[in-house]
Amino acid sequence: MAAPSTWVPHIEAFIDYSLTSSQHDASLEAIAALVKKGLISLLDVVREMEMYLTTNDNVIRSRGTLLLGEILTRISQKTLDRTAIDSLSDFFISRMADWVALRGVLIGCRAMLYRKKEVGSISTIDVKRFSKCFFEEVDVRSLAANDRKLCYEVLICLCTEHKDVATTQGEDLVYDILRSIDNEMDPPCLMLAFQLVQCAISLFPVLPNMVYQDAFDILSKYFPVYFTHGDAGNDASREELSDALLNIFCFTPYFEPHVIPFLLEKLSTAFSLAKLDSLKYLQKCISCYGPDRMADHAEDIWHSLETIIFNKEEDQIAKEAMECFKTTVSVLITPNRETFFGLICQKIDLLLNNIAPEKQSEVHALGSIFAIISRLSDYLCTRVFQKYFARLVNLLVESTRSSLNGEALYLVSEILSSCRGLTQKSPDSTEVILEKDSWWNILRNYSDDLSAALLKLVNTITSVEDDALVVRQENVLYAVKCLEVLATFAESYSPIADETYISILKSLTLIISYMDKNNLIWKSTQEVLIQIGSVVEKSMDRRRAVVYTTLVVEKLLSAFVASTLPLDLSLEALYGIGTVGNDQMKQVLEVVEEAITVKISKICLEGEFSQAETLISLLQFYSGRILLWLHDAGDASEVATQFALRIWNQMKDENVSKNIHVMGILDALVMAMKHLVAVSTVNHQSIILKKSHEIIVNSVSCPAELFTTAFLNLEQLASSPPSSIQDLNLISLFSSVITALSAQTPLPYSNSSSDLVSNLFLFFLLRGHVPAAQALASVINKNPIDNKAIGSCLSILSEGAENKQVYKKDIILGFAWIGKGMAMRGDDRSKEIIRFLLKLVISSQHGLDAALSAVDGLHVIMGDAEGCLSKQFHAVIKPLYKQRLFSTLLPVLLSSMNEATNKEAVCRAFGYVISDAPLAAVIGEAHKILPAVADSIIALSTDIQNKDIVYSLLLVLSGILMDSTGKESIIENLRIVIGVLTRLVSYPHLMLVRETAIQSLTSMSILPHSKIYPVKPQVLKAVTSALDDKRRAVRQEAVRCRQAWSRGN
């Protein structure tokens, strides 16, 4: 046993109210741990605390009682003997009237009531004593919120853990609890109060009706639940409280006589929240109370819902009303109970007798009613068809001979969509087909007349006859929707004949061939054809699949080949049909591939340069849409490889490879080749690489030394003859293959192949061929770190001091790409190239052109390269590489800002580095870079060629301003920032700069008033001048900014 000297101080520390709560908690945990481990007994603790539990000092007595209650809570699993249990129970019950110590008493009672029999529980007699004493001595409503919460927890424990005792008190217990919770307003307490009421009512199978009435009278005061000061910071949200109240109302059907009339009354209020909650409650209560109890309320419910459904309500209320209506229909309408259906029909008949175009809101509400009823079950759908379908179809058929009844068409479309939904739920059911008067048989009987009317309507938009029916676009859309439904029923449910199916496909395909793709009807029709094709594909109906392929797919393919449709329209249509499935997309792919190869031949061999724009569009369509779709479907590698080989076979022709660069064709072909290689597997990439490498070796003219492991130095390069256009074209295309290779794809032939390929690309890099540099960068990025090409590049840079050729623009950019490839994979040797570029930027030794080229090179290294070194093309990217580059470049550029002989170049480089770096990294250094950002903007703002860099720097400044950490740096440099922004308000070269500058000034108006007050006149003067800006967007921002800064007065 532990000596009293080791634990008594903990009791004294807890009793000492001058100590902190953390010290109290530590003392409590220490004592409880000793009791749980058996090092001291609870009786020892009580004996030691006797003076604290019986003293006349209210504070000490309350602390002592609280300590005992908390200890009991923490030893709930420790076994106590009967004597201890009875003594503790007697103590806490006897102290129920001690309001000073009540909190500790309640905690102790809660701990006693929760104890299980196996560890020693409170006796039944003591539970009865507690219950009687609690309701006699404790006035719950007069207590503080935390104490009320404890009371509710104790009572919940009484109702759940000691039901046998609680039930003996009968309805008196319920009334006592109702009195305790009446007028409760604290959200967390209210949650417990609702739970307590539900627990109390659940104790009794049935209570006198007056009890339910009184309980409802108290609970209904809280409907609808809302907070007068918002629910932020509350432990219980409005939604949680509302759900808890709803659960009580739905818990027992005996609330029905009181709840339903109350909710229906609330539906007539103008308070939106009350309406929403009433609909939500009504829906749940109808489901819980059941049809027998709800039958008496059917008429009142319908009239209340009718008022909301057919009047213009808020969207959320209208949506909730429809959900409630759906539940009501499913509960109240059965074959033996149709009162509610009869009420609905009265309204429908009234509307149909007076249907008119000007009543669109009522028609749409009626359509929603039809859709909901028809979708719920075959029985309800059949009732709608029996009552209204024939009438609506006849209205539609008659109207197609004169003035179209668009309202009937809309209602038919809603009914059809709903009944198709039923077949999708049970695609193998035959009951609805076998039943003579079922909705399906009614639909089949009227399908011919309906289809004919719909086809006549759809055909009017492609008709050239003088007497063609004039229809609105929305009606054609409804007709197309109806045709889609008729054509997409499951095979066993299809209500239309094969001839009708064929007519539908012909008419829809004609729309695709006739209208502009930007037209809403065209887009809707395309979606319908895709949906029909998808259904055919899934159903395995070979007969309809053949029809669909013949009438839709082959028709559109033929139109593309014959060029009878505009190219953009034809490509959009082909892609849409291709998405039906892999087979359809491959059909499209074959036709487009053939078109591309034919166009290449015509342009390069026959000189038909007018076809160049078409070829570029085809290449972009092929690689950007078809190939990506097949890749997502997992079926692109084989077809991509075959087409890549086909293109390379065309490149064997000297005239093709020589003329392919005209009018931007080569750029499109290069990008397409990258996509073809990128989506291929490693094995397929090797095939493409081998083919392209063979053609390069046989067709490209270059020094023989390149195909050994030897490296050409700059003198040998200078003596080599210039490269032909054919060579450059082929190298560009070969570069695209290398750029898109996976890191696992081996380069061709021997182990020295990396050197062979690298030498080839390095040779063309030094001739200013940037695609070769990008390919070499890709090789270096994806291959092992000991790639000899890196050593070759660094050797050339070291020779550059004596050879001016290295300082040409394209060559500098080429080396920048090499540096980017190394930096992305974390190779520290990239710093050699970065130092080379920085030296060119800072010094003017090699001229302005070299410095500006180096600036562009830094932009290459820091920026994104989606067309080259990217994840799409399998680049190796080390995490946070941009942050490391930023940390390397920033100190050098900042230190050189005022010392450089060419400040504009340094400022441009700084602008690129800052704008390309991750914003989080920039914000972390905001206190250092803000003066330099301001200085750079001022230095660059005079030249129109720098407008994009100025805008990028301004966006960085705005990003810093929007960040909470960055704002601190902005405040430190407030005058500098304000000076730059007010200057940019009148920036003449780019409207976006002026607009963003004013927006940033507006954001700064919320900074501390003491900081911004001195600069207010400067800001207001600049913004006032912007009120006369020639661009409206700038003027609007100026007005907002002036208002924001003026409000500071």
Secondary structure, 3 states (H helix, E strand, C coil): CCCHHHHHHHHHHHHCCCCCHHHHHHHHHHHHHHHHHCCCCHHHHHHHHHHHHHCCCHHHHHHHHHHHHHHHHHCCCCCCCHHHHHHHHHHHHHCCCCHHHHHHHHHHHHHHHHCCHHHCCCCHHHHHHHHHHHHHHCCHHHCCHHHHHHHHHHHHHHHHHCHHHHHCCCHHHHHHHHHHHCCCCCHHHHHHHHHHHHHHHHCCCCCCHHHHHHHHHHHHHHCCCCCCCCCCCCCCCHHHHHHHHHHHHHHCHHHHHHHHHHHHHHCCCCCHHHHHHHHHHHHHHHHHHHHHHHHHHHHHHHHHHHHHHCCCCCHHHHHHHHHHHHHHHHHHCECCECHHHHHHHHHHHHHHHCCCCCCHHHHHHHHHHHHHHHHHCHHHHHHHHHHHHHHHHHHHHHHCCCCCCHHHHHHHHHHHHHHHHHHHHCCCCCHHHHCCCCHHHHHHHHHHHHHHHHHHHHHHHHCCCCCCCCCCHHHHHHHHHHHHHHHCCCHHHCCCCHHHHHHHHHHHHHHHHHCCCCCHHHHHHHHHHHHHHHHHHHHCCHHHHHHHHHHHHHHHHHHHHHCCCCHHHHHHHHHHHHCCCHHHHHHHHHHHHHHHHHHHHHHHHHCCHHHHHHHHHHHHHHHHHHHHHHHHCCCCHHHHHHHHHHHHHHHCCHHHHHHCCHHHHHHHHHHHHHHHHHCCCHHHHHHHHHHHHHHHHHHCCCCHHHHCCCCCCHHHHHHCCCCCHHHHHHHHHHHHHHHCCCCCCCCCCCCCHHHHHHHHHHHHHCCCCHHHHHHHHHHHHHCCCCCHHHHHHHHHHHHHHHCHHHHCHHHHHHHHHHHHHHHHCCCCCHHHHHHHHHHHHHCCCCHHHHHHHHHHHHHHHHCCCCCCCCHHHCCCCCCCHHHHHHHHHHHHHHHHCCCCCCHHHHHHHHHHHHHHCCHHHHHHCHHHHHHHHHHHHHHHCCCHHHHHHHHHHHHHHHHHHHCHHHHHHHHHCHHHHHHHHHHHCCCCCCHHHHHHHHHHHHHHCCCCHHHHHHHHHHHHHHHHHHCCCCCHHHHHHHHHHHHHHHCCC
